[in-house]
Amino acid sequence: MSLLHEAIVVEKFGLRLSMDQLAAALGVARNTIYNQIAAGTFPVPTYLEGKTRWADYRDVARYLDECRDRATTPA
């Protein structure tokens, strides 16, 4: 995992991301995230704390690394 991605995510959003922050970081709509979570297809693990859903910065950085790897690996 890239420490650079971790540092960037933490710098911009903090140690855990709300769904609005996660949507901004991934460039998708917040409702898309909720729909994929409900369908069990969202690629970033999330968790509930009370009534608020969060994502850990390490999981977000890991997902960004995986996207980059898929984009740069020849098929």
N, CA and C of each residue as an Amber inpcrd file, in Angstrom:
protein
   225
   0.8410000  -1.1660000   0.0000000   0.0000000   0.0000000   0.0000000
   0.8890000   1.2330000   0.0000000   0.4720000   2.2080000  -0.7370000
   1.2360000   3.4260000  -0.8660000   1.0420000   4.3350000   0.3490000
   2.1240000   4.6330000   1.0030000   2.0420000   5.5690000   2.1260000
   1.6660000   6.9580000   1.6420000   2.0030000   7.2600000   0.4020000
   1.6470000   8.5500000  -0.1680000   0.1310000   8.6990000  -0.2640000
  -0.5600000   7.6620000  -0.7410000  -2.0250000   7.7300000  -0.8020000
  -2.6120000   7.8680000   0.5930000  -2.0620000   7.1370000   1.5410000
  -2.5470000   7.2530000   2.9190000  -2.3810000   8.6730000   3.4240000
  -1.1980000   9.2490000   3.1950000  -0.9260000  10.6030000   3.6700000
  -1.8600000  11.6200000   3.0140000  -2.1100000  11.4570000   1.7420000
  -2.9840000  12.3870000   1.0320000  -4.4120000  12.3040000   1.5630000
  -4.9130000  11.0870000   1.7480000  -6.2760000  10.9100000   2.2460000
  -6.4000000  11.4820000   3.6550000  -5.4490000  11.2000000   4.5250000
  -5.4980000  11.7110000   5.8960000  -5.4140000  13.2250000   5.9050000
  -4.5160000  13.7800000   5.0950000  -4.3450000  15.2380000   5.0450000
  -5.6360000  15.9310000   4.6240000  -6.2890000  15.3710000   3.6330000
  -7.4690000  16.0260000   3.0770000  -8.7410000  15.7430000   3.8670000
  -8.9020000  14.4980000   4.3820000 -10.1710000  14.1020000   4.9740000
 -10.1090000  13.6920000   6.4440000  -8.9540000  13.3380000   6.9610000
  -8.8610000  12.8630000   8.3370000  -8.7670000  11.3440000   8.3820000
  -8.8260000  10.7910000   9.5970000  -8.6220000   9.3580000   9.7910000
  -9.8070000   8.5060000   9.3650000 -10.9740000   9.0870000   9.3430000
 -12.1380000   8.3700000   8.8430000 -12.9680000   9.3300000   8.0070000
 -13.5960000   8.7680000   6.9900000 -14.3140000   9.5830000   6.0310000
 -15.8100000   9.3470000   6.1500000 -16.5590000  10.4380000   6.1560000
 -18.0150000  10.3300000   6.0870000 -18.3770000   9.9270000   4.6630000
 -19.6210000   9.6290000   4.4330000 -20.0270000   9.2220000   3.0900000
 -19.8930000  10.3760000   2.0960000 -20.1090000  11.6160000   2.5360000
 -19.9000000  12.7670000   1.6550000 -18.4230000  12.9050000   1.2870000
 -17.5450000  12.7290000   2.2670000 -16.1060000  12.8030000   1.9970000
 -15.6620000  11.6490000   1.1110000 -16.1930000  10.4660000   1.3670000
 -15.8490000   9.2970000   0.5590000 -16.2910000   9.5000000  -0.8900000
 -17.4780000  10.0490000  -1.0690000 -17.9750000  10.3280000  -2.4170000
 -17.0540000  11.3120000  -3.1290000 -16.6000000  12.3350000  -2.4190000
 -15.6890000  13.3130000  -3.0150000 -14.3450000  12.6770000  -3.3510000
 -13.8350000  11.8310000  -2.4710000 -12.5310000  11.2010000  -2.6930000
 -12.5690000  10.2500000  -3.8880000 -13.6920000   9.5640000  -4.0900000
 -13.7850000   8.5820000  -5.1600000 -14.4130000   9.1500000  -6.4260000
 -14.9930000  10.3340000  -6.3360000 -15.6060000  10.9480000  -7.5040000
 -16.9070000  10.2940000  -7.9260000 -17.6810000   9.8420000  -6.9440000
 -18.9840000   9.2350000  -7.2210000 -20.0310000   9.9250000  -6.3520000
 -21.2900000   9.7250000  -6.6900000 -22.3720000  10.3000000  -5.9040000
 -22.5510000   9.5270000  -4.5970000 -22.9480000  10.2420000  -3.5650000
 -23.1680000   9.6180000  -2.2580000 -24.2330000   8.5270000  -2.3540000
 -25.2940000   8.7740000  -3.1250000 -26.3500000   7.7620000  -3.2660000
 -25.8440000   6.5070000  -3.9590000 -24.8810000   6.6550000  -4.8530000
 -24.2760000   5.4870000  -5.4920000 -23.5850000   4.6220000  -4.4480000
 -22.8940000   5.2500000  -3.5250000 -22.2210000   4.5180000  -2.4480000
 -23.2480000   3.7430000  -1.6250000 -24.3140000   4.4210000  -1.2000000
 -25.3390000   3.7510000  -0.3910000 -25.9930000   2.6070000  -1.1590000
 -26.2630000   2.8140000  -2.4500000 -26.8650000   1.7440000  -3.2550000
 -25.9410000   0.5350000  -3.3440000 -24.6440000   0.7830000  -3.5540000
 -23.6990000  -0.3290000  -3.6530000 -23.4910000  -1.0130000  -2.3110000
 -23.5060000  -0.2570000  -1.2280000 -23.4030000  -0.8690000   0.1040000
 -24.5980000  -1.7960000   0.3300000 -25.7900000  -1.3240000  -0.0120000
 -26.9970000  -2.1390000   0.1660000 -26.9450000  -3.3990000  -0.6910000
 -26.3530000  -3.2880000  -1.8750000 -26.2510000  -4.4430000  -2.7760000
 -25.0750000  -5.3460000  -2.4280000 -24.2140000  -4.8860000  -1.5240000
 -23.0450000  -5.6800000  -1.1440000 -21.9370000  -5.6390000  -2.1690000
 -21.9120000  -4.6040000  -3.0090000 -20.9120000  -4.5240000  -4.0750000
 -19.9430000  -3.3520000  -3.9150000 -20.0580000  -2.5830000  -2.8490000
 -19.1640000  -1.4350000  -2.6920000 -17.7640000  -1.9350000  -2.3200000
 -16.7250000  -1.4790000  -3.0450000 -15.3850000  -2.0580000  -2.8640000
 -14.6290000  -1.5880000  -1.6190000 -15.1180000  -0.5560000  -0.9380000
 -14.4310000  -0.0360000   0.2480000 -15.2520000  -0.4220000   1.4820000
 -14.6390000  -1.0990000   2.4550000 -15.3800000  -1.4390000   3.6760000
 -15.8340000  -0.1820000   4.4150000 -17.0550000  -0.2190000   4.9210000
 -17.5860000   0.8810000   5.7250000 -18.1560000   0.3010000   7.0060000
 -18.3700000   1.1600000   7.9820000 -18.9390000   0.6950000   9.2460000
 -19.8470000   1.7630000   9.8290000 -20.7610000   1.3250000  10.6580000
 -21.6720000   2.2380000  11.3290000 -21.1740000   2.5270000  12.7340000
 -21.2350000   3.7830000  13.1000000 -21.0010000   4.1950000  14.4780000
 -22.2010000   5.0430000  14.8510000 -23.0610000   4.4710000  15.6640000
 -24.3440000   5.1160000  15.9110000 -25.1600000   5.0420000  14.6310000
 -25.5830000   6.1980000  14.1220000 -26.3440000   6.2320000  12.8780000
 -25.5030000   6.7570000  11.7190000 -24.2220000   6.9600000  11.9600000
 -23.3460000   7.5160000  10.9310000 -22.4610000   6.4310000  10.3440000
 -22.3620000   6.4050000   9.0230000 -21.5290000   5.4260000   8.3250000
 -20.1910000   6.0740000   8.0010000 -19.1070000   5.3290000   8.2210000
 -17.7440000   5.8220000   8.0240000 -16.9290000   4.8290000   7.2030000
 -15.8380000   5.3300000   6.6300000 -14.8410000   4.4820000   5.9770000
 -13.4810000   4.8510000   6.5460000 -12.6430000   3.8740000   6.7940000
 -11.3060000   4.0990000   7.3180000 -10.3810000   4.5780000   6.1970000
  -9.5270000   5.5310000   6.4970000  -8.6400000   6.1020000   5.4910000
  -7.7340000   5.0520000   4.8510000  -7.3350000   4.0300000   5.6080000
  -6.4590000   2.9900000   5.0640000  -7.1640000   2.1750000   3.9930000
  -8.4540000   1.9210000   4.1990000  -9.2270000   1.1800000   3.2020000
  -9.4140000   1.9960000   1.9280000  -9.6080000   3.2880000   2.0840000
  -9.7540000   4.1700000   0.9210000  -8.4410000   4.2240000   0.1470000
  -7.3250000   4.3820000   0.8530000  -6.0080000   4.4220000   0.1950000
  -5.7180000   3.0960000  -0.5010000  -6.0630000   1.9820000   0.1280000
  -5.8490000   0.6640000  -0.4740000  -6.6540000   0.5350000  -1.7720000
  -7.9060000   0.9970000  -1.7450000  -8.7400000   0.9320000  -2.9460000
  -8.1580000   1.8000000  -4.0680000  -7.6760000   2.9810000  -3.7410000
  -7.0620000   3.8470000  -4.7540000  -5.8130000   3.2000000  -5.3400000
  -5.0270000   2.5490000  -4.4940000  -3.8500000   1.8190000  -4.9860000
  -4.2530000   0.6970000  -5.9380000  -5.3100000  -0.0480000  -5.5860000
  -5.7630000  -1.1460000  -6.4390000  -6.2510000  -0.6110000  -7.7780000
  -6.9420000   0.5190000  -7.7750000  -7.4070000   1.1270000  -9.0400000
  -6.2200000   1.5150000  -9.9050000  -5.2110000   2.0940000  -9.2920000
  -4.0180000   2.4910000 -10.0470000  -3.3130000   1.2600000 -10.6040000
  -3.1900000   0.2190000  -9.8120000  -2.5360000  -1.0120000 -10.2770000
  -3.2730000  -1.6070000 -11.4730000  -4.6150000  -1.6430000 -11.3950000
  -5.3960000  -2.1830000 -12.5100000  -5.2290000  -1.3280000 -13.7570000
  -5.1270000  -0.0160000 -13.5840000  -5.0070000   0.8930000 -14.7300000
  -3.6430000   0.8170000 -15.3820000  -2.5990000   0.4820000 -14.6140000
  -1.2420000   0.4850000 -15.1580000  -0.7210000  -0.8950000 -15.5070000
  -1.4820000  -1.9420000 -15.1850000  -1.0520000  -3.3030000 -15.5030000
  -1.5400000  -3.6650000 -16.9050000  -0.6230000  -4.0860000 -17.7730000
  -1.0530000  -4.4820000 -19.1090000  -1.9890000  -5.6830000 -19.0480000
  -2.9720000  -5.6820000 -19.9090000  -3.9490000  -6.7750000 -19.9130000
  -3.4240000  -8.0020000 -20.6040000
